[in-house]
Amino acid sequence: MATFFSRSTKNVSDVNTTIYTSTSDSTIILSILVANTSTNATDINCSLLDDSDVVKSEIANTITVPISSNVDLIGNKLILSSGNKLRISTSTSGSCDLTLSFVEV
């Protein structure tokens, strides 16, 4: 049976931080919503890593989030295998909040 989840991270760091590690063989990422809470535009980076911490792909590479705006980093669903991770960082520490929505099947 599918279980829906939502996780939030306040004040995303400028250091690569793992925001999610899949524990299911079929995790479906529905949304990675990033909101700029600062008074300046900021850049966001997000990577997909395998279970050995090797970058499989860049989901977002220096995507600018304007002042008082938000950006959804994926335009469609993203499937993760067990052990896959999502890592994120911003150009200015504490400038963004993040909400991750996903389904574990």
Summary of the structure (lengths in Angstrom):
residues: 105
radius of gyration: 13.2
end to end distance: 6.1
largest distance: 42.7
contacts: 314
relative contact order: 0.45
helix: 0%
strand: 59%
